[in-house]
Amino acid sequence: MEMALTMTNINDIKELYFSKGLNVAEISRKTGHDRKTIDKYLAMRDFNQKPAEKKTIKRPSKLDPFKETITEWLEDDRKRRKKQRHTAKRIHERLIQEFKDKYDYSYRLVADYVK
């Protein structure tokens, strides 16, 4: 993957194309940049634009059915002294005990949520 070009490189490409009349293939040979890169920078007009953000698909968590319960436990813990509050490990163990048939997930999943 090629790094973004500096404005000096871009200006050189534009000068070779517009002033000197070289085509993209000739500019590619002369500068060593890929022709797709040269096409991209020749087409650009506004260099202050941010690239389009990738859309991420939010998948449901395996922990979703238990999040309400975990949140309740943590809210109840706020009323207790620090030493008596649930740790992520204790929450994980309690989920295993109370939801034997339904809960079969990793400690790391719980630790990330509690964090």
Backbone hydrogen bonds in HBPLUS format (Angstrom, degrees):
<---DONOR---> <-ACCEPTOR-->    atom                        ^
c    i                          cat <-CA-CA->   ^        H-A-AA   ^      H-
h    n   atom  resd res      DA  || num        DHA   H-A  angle D-A-AA Bond
n    s   type  num  typ     dist DA aas  dist angle  dist       angle   num
A0010-ILE N   A0006-THR O   3.00 MM   4  6.33 160.9  2.03 153.3 159.1     1
A0011-ASN N   A0007-MET O   2.82 MM   4  5.97 162.5  1.85 148.9 153.7     2
A0012-ASP N   A0008-THR O   2.94 MM   4  6.16 152.6  2.02 145.6 153.3     3
A0013-ILE N   A0009-ASN O   2.97 MM   4  6.26 157.9  2.02 148.9 154.5     4
A0014-LYS N   A0010-ILE O   2.90 MM   4  6.19 164.6  1.92 154.6 158.7     5
A0015-GLU N   A0011-ASN O   2.89 MM   4  6.05 153.6  1.96 145.4 152.8     6
A0016-LEU N   A0012-ASP O   2.93 MM   4  6.16 162.5  1.96 150.8 155.3     7
A0017-TYR N   A0013-ILE O   2.98 MM   4  6.18 149.4  2.08 147.2 155.9     8
A0018-PHE N   A0014-LYS O   2.76 MM   4  5.79 170.2  1.77 155.4 157.7     9
A0019-SER N   A0015-GLU O   2.89 MM   4  5.06 137.5  2.07 125.2 138.7    10
A0020-LYS N   A0015-GLU O   3.07 MM   5  6.51 155.6  2.14 156.7 162.8    11
A0022-LEU N   A0016-LEU O   2.96 MM   6  5.74 159.4  2.00 161.5 154.9    12
A0027-ILE N   A0023-ASN O   3.00 MM   4  6.29 159.8  2.04 155.7 162.1    13
A0028-SER N   A0024-VAL O   2.85 MM   4  6.03 153.6  1.92 149.4 157.1    14
A0029-ARG N   A0025-ALA O   3.07 MM   4  6.34 157.9  2.12 145.7 150.2    15
A0030-LYS N   A0026-GLU O   2.95 MM   4  6.14 158.1  2.00 146.7 153.3    16
A0031-THR N   A0027-ILE O   2.83 MM   4  5.91 162.1  1.86 154.9 158.7    17
A0032-GLY N   A0028-SER O   2.80 MM   4  5.34 145.5  1.92 138.8 148.2    18
A0037-THR N   A0034-ASP O   3.11 MM   3  5.27 122.0  2.46  99.3 113.2    19
A0038-ILE N   A0034-ASP O   3.09 MM   4  6.46 156.6  2.15 149.9 156.6    20
A0039-ASP N   A0035-ARG O   2.86 MM   4  6.09 162.8  1.88 149.2 153.8    21
A0040-LYS N   A0036-LYS O   2.93 MM   4  6.08 155.9  1.98 142.1 148.9    22
A0041-TYR N   A0037-THR O   3.06 MM   4  6.35 162.0  2.09 152.4 155.4    23
A0042-LEU N   A0038-ILE O   2.91 MM   4  6.08 146.9  2.02 149.8 159.7    24
A0043-ALA N   A0039-ASP O   3.03 MM   4  6.16 146.4  2.15 146.0 153.9    25
A0044-MET N   A0040-LYS O   3.18 MM   4  6.37 130.1  2.44 137.0 149.8    26
A0064-ASP N   A0061-SER O   3.20 MM   3  5.30 163.6  2.23 104.1 109.1    27
A0066-PHE N   A0063-LEU O   2.82 MM   3  5.45 149.1  1.91 124.6 134.4    28
A0067-LYS N   A0063-LEU O   3.11 MM   4  6.13 120.1  2.49 147.8 160.6    29
A0067-LYS N   A0064-ASP O   3.32 MM   3  5.23 153.7  2.40 102.1 109.4    30
A0070-ILE N   A0066-PHE O   2.99 MM   4  6.25 165.2  2.01 158.6 163.0    31
A0071-THR N   A0067-LYS O   2.86 MM   4  5.99 162.0  1.89 150.5 155.5    32
A0072-GLU N   A0068-GLU O   3.00 MM   4  6.23 153.8  2.07 143.9 150.8    33
A0073-TRP N   A0069-THR O   3.02 MM   4  6.34 160.9  2.05 152.2 156.7    34
A0074-LEU N   A0070-ILE O   2.95 MM   4  6.24 159.6  1.99 151.8 157.5    35
A0075-GLU N   A0071-THR O   2.85 MM   4  6.05 151.8  1.93 148.2 156.2    36
A0076-ASP N   A0072-GLU O   2.90 MM   4  6.14 159.9  1.94 153.0 158.1    37
A0077-ASP N   A0073-TRP O   2.96 MM   4  6.18 143.9  2.09 140.5 151.0    38
A0078-ARG N   A0075-GLU O   3.18 MM   3  5.38 140.1  2.35 100.0 110.5    39
A0079-LYS N   A0076-ASP O   3.17 MM   3  5.76 153.3  2.24 113.0 119.9    40
A0080-ARG N   A0077-ASP O   2.93 MM   3  5.11 152.9  2.01 107.2 116.1    41
A0084-GLN N   A0081-ARG O   2.99 MM   3  5.52 151.4  2.08 115.5 124.3    42
A0085-ARG N   A0082-LYS O   3.30 MM   3  5.52 169.8  2.31 111.5 113.7    43
A0091-ILE N   A0087-THR O   2.93 MM   4  6.22 158.7  1.98 152.9 158.7    44
A0092-HIS N   A0088-ALA O   2.95 MM   4  6.15 160.7  1.99 147.3 152.5    45
A0093-GLU N   A0089-LYS O   2.95 MM   4  6.23 162.7  1.98 150.7 155.1    46
A0094-ARG N   A0090-ARG O   2.85 MM   4  6.02 157.2  1.90 148.0 154.8    47
A0095-LEU N   A0091-ILE O   2.86 MM   4  6.09 153.8  1.93 151.1 158.0    48
A0096-ILE N   A0092-HIS O   3.09 MM   4  6.38 156.0  2.15 147.5 153.6    49
A0097-GLN N   A0093-GLU O   3.00 MM   4  6.30 156.2  2.05 147.5 153.9    50
A0098-GLU N   A0094-ARG O   2.84 MM   4  5.99 171.7  1.84 156.5 158.5    51
A0099-PHE N   A0095-LEU O   2.89 MM   4  5.58 151.5  1.97 142.1 149.2    52
A0103-TYR N   A0099-PHE O   2.80 MM   4  5.37 167.4  1.81 159.5 160.6    53
A0110-VAL N   A0107-TYR O   3.01 MM   3  5.29 117.9  2.41 103.8 118.5    54
A0111-ALA N   A0107-TYR O   2.86 MM   4  6.14 162.9  1.89 157.5 163.3    55
A0112-ASP N   A0108-ARG O   2.91 MM   4  6.06 159.2  1.95 150.8 154.9    56
A0113-TYR N   A0109-LEU O   3.26 MM   4  6.43 153.4  2.34 137.3 144.3    57
A0114-VAL N   A0110-VAL O   2.89 MM   4  6.10 168.6  1.91 161.4 163.9    58
A0115-LYS N   A0111-ALA O   2.99 MM   4  5.99 151.7  2.07 142.0 149.9    59
